Amino acid sequence: MPVAILVGGQWGDEGKGKVIDILAGSTDMVIRSQGGNNAGHTVVHDGVTHKFHLIPSGILFPNCLCVIGNGTVLDPRVLLQEIDALHDQGIDTNHLVISDRAHMIMPYHPVFDRLEEEARGDDRLGTTFRGIGPAYSDKIRRIGFRIGDLTKPRFMEKKLNFVLRLKNEILRDLYHTDEFNEKEILDEYTAIGERLASYIQDIFPMVQDALQEDQNILLEGAQGALLDLDFGTYPYVTSSSPTAGGALTGSGIPPREVDTTIGVFKAYTSRVGYGPMPTELDEVEGDVLRELGAEFGTTTGRARRVGWFDGAVARYSAMLNGVDSVALTKLDVLSQYETLQVCTGYFHKGEYHRFPMSNISHLKHSEPVYEELPGWQTSIADAKTWEDLPENCQRYVERLGELIGAPCDIISVGPSREQTIFRHRPY
Ligand code: IMP
């Protein structure tokens, strides 16, 4: 059962792109199972930096079939740009496959995303404005368009006629803004459909055959467990399920086929957008860590909020996802600290909590319990083995593993592939 699920253990941006790039070399198929171009994976491959939003990072390996699964929402305009950029760099995309069941971000979705955020005022979520929430809402409302619909122009036309009536009424009467033109959308999307046609197929038979043949399959998660619709800090979450459970529904793989779940955790915490983050550092200390970690978003360029490692968040997401193995990233960023704080739980109104509470107001007003660990104050960027890491650094990693409840098998000490320590190959 060589199926591995890779999930983000925190609020996204854990450095999943690099881990996927490392694992994809020995993988037959990578399936992206949820989210859309709200995600951004930075991969440094053969000295070249690539930024992916939709296409699985495995695309850099010609023998790895890269699948955009049914659980995603994809903006076909962005997808084409990403395909064109890869072609410009001489990278072949013949091994890219798109599930015909994946939903499309339509031109009105980013517009609604922005209008809704503005209407929320002080209670805004801090979305990426990519139209993710509106596209998933339409999927649930059964007024969404699937990418397979691009090959059925008559169906598109009939349905768009109905859907645009709903959308335009809201744009006109509620938001007093421009309406969308049916013909313009149809013309543009039909042309895009022709260009994407060779990539689109029903992936179910292909995925089931791969399972039968015992191929290595990696389910690539985007975002992170704390942005999960059900288990994240709702409503400050994304609109999909970036958990191990979501990876299965987003790809059509049954639970019994899963061999291992890899959780990717940053050696500290970051988050973009609003919502509670108990270990967030104040502005001055935060600026230092933000600069050290270059914590600015791949997708939006926004400065990320940063803080100490939150062991309660990590414990929660490891249990939620059934994490067997940990990939710990950006450990090198902490090298200059004399001491490091690690949160082990919270107090709220005198009561101890070992997990983030579902009530986000309680979480926001909770007091983190910190444990202080000595820093190592020396560069680890050239470390190749576990033994190369200073003792205090090893202690820090071991303590995080204890808090997470799974071994730190992969340790990343810099952006390039070579700056990776394997204590054990999880997959
Ligand atoms: P949306 O996914 O654009 O609707 O944004 C909802 C929340 O999820 C916002 O706080 C975003 O900043 C956050 N978010 C969405 N995608 C990512 C990601 O890939 N990394 C980190 N945060 C994300």
Residues whose N, C-alpha, C, O or C-beta is under 5 A from the ligand:
A	BS01	IMP	W11 G12 D13 N38 A39 G40 L125 G126 T127 T128 F129 R130 I132 G133 Q223 L227 V237 T238 S239 V272 G273 Y274
